[in-house]
């Protein structure tokens, strides 16, 4: 893979977390419908979960797609991990995402109010399923129900497998590039007073897939604006802050990313005080909950 500067690696709807190590070969499917660099966002980089799952964790669980240590909210991206979820591997190829995929005829969510919703499926495989939890799901205890697969779609009646989880108000989680911890982010420099805009590399990846952070030059007369991507903070409203290298910032925007259902975006301007900071941690705090950190490099 060539150096990609401001673009992240291919969207990975994988049987194993992007960049991780599993006994079985990792399968990658490029997601074709998103425009610009977002088409290549490395979603579902769930490397921290590998050790738990590979060790034989058999009960299915529902976690944030960006961070297996984080929970889920309504209108967010989630991953289901477990054994024998499906018997085939399949990825959605267009939006709106389907309610059935591969040999998974449907996945339903019953919320704390007793209302029932159909999850939209992005990817299914024997041990991983990526989905979009729809808007409108009530807070509190919920149940995800999926058929025990093995029969062809539409053949016979499959028993249901019920997976309990909790829908929370705010569970901010940031996407990173593979196992590096480097933020899946984009940046732009705006030259004052001409307002000329140019892309700023946040990371680059070699042909072999090794990714490194690219130091960002924080200019006086050319401020740099960075967009971080994740899920789980759109319901926090204006109660969102970003902390970079110990400096807490009020974002210019925090909410839904408009192209990709369930994906959230937060935009900040890098302050001059961070010049020379080197590798710094980035967290998002939403509704009083702070995400696990990702990193960027500042020159």
C-alpha positions, 0 to 999 in steps of 0.5 A: 500500500502506498503512502497515504498521508491524510487517508486511512487504510481500507475499510476493513470488515474482517473476521479478525481485527485490522492489523491483528493476529489470528490463526485464520487468515484475515479477509479484507473487503473494501467498502466502495460507497463512501466519497473522498478519503472516508472511503478508506477509513480503517473502521473496526480496528478491534485489536485489543479484543483479540486476546480475549476472543482467541482465548476461547471466550464463547458467549457473544457480546455487543461492544463499540466498533471503535473500542471493545472496552466501550459500550454502545448507544443508539445510532452507533456502530457496534461489533458482536463477537462470539462463536458460530455467529454465521457460517459464511463471510459476507460484507454489505456493498452499498447503503442503505445497509441490509437487514439480512446478509449472508446466511444471517436472515435478520438481527433484531434489537428489543429495547427497555421499552419493549420496542423492537428494531431491525439492526442494519448489517455491515459484515457477518462471519463465523466470529464477528458481526458489524452492525449499525444500531438504529436511532430510537432505541431506548436507554437501558437493558436491551436484547440482541436476537439473532438466528442460530445459523446453519440453514440456508436463508429462508429454509426452516425456522432457526432458533434464536440466540439472545445476547443481552447488552445495555444501551447507554447515553454516551460511550465515546470511542475513537477509531485508530489505524490498525494496532498502532493506536494512531488516530484515524483522523484527517487534517487541513491547513487554512492559510490566513488571510487567503483562506487557501486550504490544503490537506495535512498528513496525519499518518502514512502507510508503507506498501507493506501496511506499516503505518506511522504518525506524520508530525503536524506543523502547527503554524501561526498564520496557517492554523491546522484543523483536525477531524477525529472519527469514532462513534458513541458521542452524538447524543451528548449534544454540546457536552463534548470536549477534546483533550490533546496532549493535556490541553482541553479544547472545545470542538468546532463541531461534534456530532454525526459524520454525514456520509456514514450512518453511526460514524461520529466526527469531532473537529478541533483547531490545534493550538500553538501551545502544542508546538513541539509536543511530539507524540500526544494522546487524544481523548474525547469526553462526552456526557462525562465519559472519556474515551480511551486515547489515540495518538497523533504527532505534533512537530 
